[in-house]
Amino acid sequence: MDSLLLRSFPKPPFSAISISRQFPTVPSGLHISEKYQNLRFQHHVYSKLRPHVRSVEDRGLLYRSGSRSYILNAASSGHPLESEPGTLDTQWNWDAVKNSLDAFYRFSRPHTVIGTALSVVSVSLLAAQKLSDFSPLFFTGVLEAIVASLFMNIYIVGLNQLSDVEIDKINKPYLPLASGEYSFRTGVMIVTSSAILSFWLGWLVGSWPLFWALFLSFVLGTAYSINLPMLRWKRFALVAAMCILAVRAVIVQLAFYLHIQTHVYRRPAVFSRPLIFATGFMSFFSVVIALFKDIPDIDGDKKFGIRSFTVTLGQKRIFWTCISLLEIAYGVAVLVGVASPCLWSKFITIMGHAMLGSILWNRAKSIDLKSKAAITAFYMFVWKLFYAEYLLIPLVR
C-alpha cells in the first residue's frame, strides 16, 4: 500500500526535500565546549531562552533543522549555558516525546476523532433496551468498534493531508505535513499502518456490520482525497458533500447500531424510531459540516482549483445556508420531542434542541465573516454542537 500511495502523489522538487544543516556561528565572546555544538545542545539553549525571546528580528539567530526553528541568542540572555549531561539528555528526551505527541495529535485532527468516538458510543446505546443489556459483552463490542473506527478515521484524515500538502500550507500551515514536522514518507507510514490495523481489528472481531462500515469508509475516504484518475472527488462540491453525508450520517448510524444489535446482542435487525431520527438529523448535520469546512479554506481552494460551494457561491451565502439547515434540523427535533410517548424523553428532546438552536442563532449573529480566525472558531463551535447532539440522541425515545 505504501508504494501505491507514494505513486499517487506528485514527486516534490529536490529543493523541497533537501535539508541544509547549517549551524549558527556562536559569538566569539562566549566559550562553549564542542560537545554542546549539536542539535540537542541547541534545542536545550532554545528551551532555556524561549521565554525571553520576543522576535526573530531583534533577539536572536535563526537555526532551522528540517522545519523546526530554534532561536539562539546566548549572549543577551543572561542565562548560564552549562548543564549537566544527564539533565540535558532527560530534558531532550522529554521534549522530543512531547513534540512527537503534539504532532500526532494535530495530524489525527482531534475534533474528528472526538466526533467519531462519540458517534459510535451514542448509536450503540440506541440498541440497549433494558438495564441488563449493559453487560461486559456490550462494552467490549463498543470498545472494538471505537478502536477500529478511530484507526480508519486517522487513515482518512491523514490521506487527505497527504493529498493537500501544498493547499494546507495556505489553509492549515499548523498541520505536521504542511509545516514540515512530518516528512511525506512518515505520513504515508502512519496512514498505511492505520488502515491495516483498522481492517485487521474489524476482521478479528468478526462483525460484518463493523467490517462493512470500515470498508465503505475506506473506499469513500480514499476516493474523496487521493489524486488518481477518476478520483479526488473533493474537487466536485456536490460529490464531496455526498461522501461526507454517506459516512457521517448513514454508515455510522446504521452500521454501528447493527454491530451491537446483531453481532453483540444476536437480535434481528430492527430500525427503531430513535435510529431513524438519528440518521435523519445527522444527514442535515453532515451536509452542514461538508459545506462549512470549506468556508475558512477559501483562499487555498481558489488557488488550487478546488471548486467548493464556498468558492462558487461565496462565504456569506454558504454560512447562512449552514445556519438555516441546522435551525431546520433543530426545529424538526423539537417536533419529534413533542410526538414522543415518553414524558422524560419528550422534555429532554424539546428543551435540549431548543437550547442548542437558540445558542447557535445568537452566536451566528455576532460572527465577523471577514475574519478567518472567527470563521475557524465558529467551525469548531459547530463541531461542539455535533458532539452535543450525540449526547442527546440516546435520550430520544
N, C-alpha and C positions, 0 to 999 in steps of 0.2 A: 504493500500500500504506500510505503514511503516513496518509492520511485514513481508511482502513478501521480501522487500529489505534487512531487517536485517538478515533473514534466508539465503539469497543468498550469504552472505559473511562469511568466516571463523571466528569463535569466537576468539578474541585475547586472549593471555595468561593473567593471572591475573596480572602479573608484568607489562604488557604494559598499563593497565588501572588504576592501583592503583596509588595514588598520595601521596607522602610523603611530608608532610608540616613541614619542618624544618626551623626554623628561625635562622639566624646567631647570634652569640654572639657579642654584642656591646662592643667595647673596654672599659676597666674599667675606663679610664680617661675621659670618655665622659658621661655627665649627660643627660638622656633623660627620660621624663615622660612616664608613662605606656600607656597613650592614643595614643602615636605615634608608639607603638610596634604592628602594624598591617599592613595589605597589603597596605592600602592607604599611610601610612607614608613611607614605603619602596619604593613604586613607586615614591613618591614625592622626596625623597632623591636621588633616581637614576636619576630622570629628572634634578635635580639641578647639580649633579656631572658628568653627562654624557659627557659634552664637555671636562672634564679634565681627563677622564679615557682613558688610552692608551691600556691596555690589561687586561685580567682577571688575568694573572700570576703575574704581577708586581704592580697592582694598587688597587686591592680590593678583597672583599669576594664575592663569587658567591651565589646568592639566586635564587632558582628555584621554581616558583609557576606554576603548570601544565607544560607547555612548555615555559613559559616566564622566562627569566633570567634577574635578576636585580643585578647591581654591587653596593656594598656598601663599601665605604672606607671613612667614615665621618672624621676620624681622620686626614687624609692627605689632605683633600680638601681645608681647609681654609674657607669654606662657613658656615654661620650660619645655624643651623638646625631648629631654631624656625620659625614658620609660623602661621599666623592667621588661625583659623579653617575654616572660610569662604573661604579664599583664597585656602586653601588646598582642600576643597570639590569641589570648582569650577574647579581647575586645574585637579583634579582627574576625574571629570565628563567629561571634555573636552578631556582629554587624552583617556578615555575609548571610547568615541564616535569616535575619530579619529582612534583608533586601530580597532574598530569594522568595520568601513567603509573600512579601508585598507585591512582587512582580507577578507571581502566580495568582494572587488574589485579583489583581486587575485584569489579567489575561482571562480568567474564568468568568468575568462580567457578573459580579456578585448579585446584582439586582435580578438577573435571570435565574441564578442558582436558587435564591430565596423563593422566587415565584414558582419554580419547578417543584421544589420540596413541599411548599405549602399546598400546591395543587394536588399532588399525589396523596398527601395526608387527608385533605379535605374531601376529595372524591372517594377515597377509601372508606371514610366514615359514613358515607351515604349507604354503603352496603350493610352496615351494622344495624340490626333491627331490635336487639334486646341486649341487656347488660352482659349476659353470658357470652355474647359474640366477641367481647373484648378479652380474648384469650391470648396466650403466648403465640399461638399459631397466627392470629391476626397481626400482632405486632411484628412477627418475623416476616410475614408477607408484605407488610407496609415497608419495612426496612429494606427488603430485597428490591422492591420497586423504586424506592428513593435512590439507593446507591446506583442501580443500573441506569436510571434516568439522568442522574447527575453526571455520570460519565458521558452519556450521549449529549447532554447539554454542553459540556466542555468541548466535545468534538465539534458541535455545530457552531458555537460562538468562536472557537479557535480557528476553524476553517474560514469563517467569514473574515477574521483578521488577517489570515494569510493571503486572502484574495484582495484585501483592501489596504495593503500597507501604505501605498502612496496616497490614497484618499484619506486614511487615518492620520497621516502627517499633517493634514489640514484640519480635519474634523475632530480627531481624538488623539492628539500628539502624546498624551499621557499613557497610552497603551504600550505594553512592552515591546511589541514588534515595531510599532511606529517610532518609538523613542530609541530603539537600538539596544535595549536591555536584553532582549532575546534575539538570537540570530534566527534566520529563516529556518535553518535545519532544526534548531531547538523547537520552534513552533510546530514543525512537521512531526517531530518525535512525540510531542505531547498530544497532538491531535490524533495521530495514528494509534498510540497506546490507549487513549481514552475510548476510541471506537472499539478496539479489540476487547478491552476489559468490559465494556458495556454489553457487547454481544455474548461474550463468554459467560457473564453472570446471567444474562437472560436465558441462555441455553441451559445453564446449570440448574436454574430454578425449575425449568420445565413447564412454565406457564405460557401457553400460546398467546393469550391476550397481551401479556407483557412483552413477549418476543416481537409480536407484530407491531406493537407501539414503538419499540426501539427501531425496528426495520423501516417502518414508514417515516419516522422522524429522520432517520439517517438519509433516506432517499430524498426527501423534500429539502432537508438542510443542505445536502450536497448540491442538489440542482439549483437551489437559491443562490449559492455563493460561488461555486467553483467555475473557473474561467476555461470552459471546454466548449466545443461546438454544440449548439442547441441548448446549452445550459446557461448558468449565470442569470437566473430568472429575476434577480433583484433589479435588473435593468428595466424591467417592464412593471410599471406601478401596480396594475391590477393583478397580475400573476404573483408578484411578490406578496401582496396583501392576502391573496388566497392561500399561499403557502403558510403564512403565519396563522391564519384563521384555522386551517386544517389541523395544524399541530396543537395550538393552544386551546382551541375551542372544541374540536371534535375528538381527535386522537386521545388527548389527555383525559377528557371526561369519560369517554366510553371505555377505552382500553383498560385504564387503571381501576375503574369500577368493576369491569368484568374480571379482572385479575383477582380481586378479592371475592367477588360473588361466585365465580365458577371454579377458580383454582383453589382458593383458600377455604371457602365455606362449602364448596361442592354443591352449590344450589343452581337451579336453572336460571338462565339469563332473563331478568325482568327489568324493563325500562320504567323506572318509577317516576312519579311526578317531580320529586326533587332533582333527579338526574336530568330530566328534560329541561327543567328550569335552569340548571347549571350550564347545560350545553347552549341553550339559547342566550342566556345572559353573557356568557364568555365569548360568544360569537360577536356580540357588539363590542366587548372589551378588546378582543383580539384585533378587530378592524381598527379601533382607536389606536392601539399600540403600533400597528403596522403603519398607520398614517403619521402618528405623532413623532415616531422615532426619526423621521426624515426632516422634521422642521428645523432642529438645530444644525443639521448636516447639509444645509442647502449650498453652502459655498463649495465644499469639496465635491458634492454630487454634480453641480453645474460644470465644474472644471473637467470632470472625468466622464461626462456624458451619461450619468445616471438620471433617467427621466422619471423621477419620483413625482407624486402628485403635488408635493410642495414646490418643486421646480416648475411644474406646468401651470399650477393654479395660484401659487403664492402662499406665503406663510400665514397671513391673516385669515384667508378663506379656509385653509385646512385646519387651522387652530380652532376656529369656531364651529367647523363641521364636527371635529372630535368632541368638543364640549356638548354639542347638541345630541350626538349619538349616545354619549354617556348619560345625559339627563333623561333621554327617552328610555334607556335601559333601567334607570333608577325608578322612573315612573311606572314602568311595567312591573317591576319588582314589588312596588307598593301595592299594586292591584292584585298580584299573586298573594301577597300577605293578607289582603282583605278577604280573599276567597279561601284562605286556609281554614280547615275544620279544627285545627289545634289552637287553643287560645294563646298559649305561651309563644308558639311559633308565629302566630298572627302578629302579636305585639312586637316581637323582636324583628321580624321581617319588615314591618311597616316603619317602625322607628329607626332601625338601622339604616335602611336605604334612604329614608327621608333626610336623615342627618348627613349622610355621605353626599347626597345630591346638593344639599344646601352649602356644605363646605366647599365642594367643587365650584359652584357658581360664584360664591364670594371670592374665592382665590383667583378664578379666571378673570374677574372684572378688574383686578388690580395689576395684572401682568404687563410688563413692558416688552412688546413684541420686537422691539429694535435691539434688545439686549440678548445676546446668545447665552450668557450666563443665566439670565432669568428664564429663558425658554428651557434650557437644560435642567434647571432646578424644578421647573414645573413638570417636565417629563418624568423626573424621579418621583414627584408627588403623585403622578398618575399611576406609577408602579405601586406606590403605597396604598392607593385606592384598590388596586388589583389584589394586593395582599389582604386588605380588609374584607373584600368580597369573599375570599376563600375562607375567612373566619366565619362569615355569615351563612355560607351555603349549607354546611351540615345541620344548621338550625332551621332550614326551610323544610316544612313538612306539609 
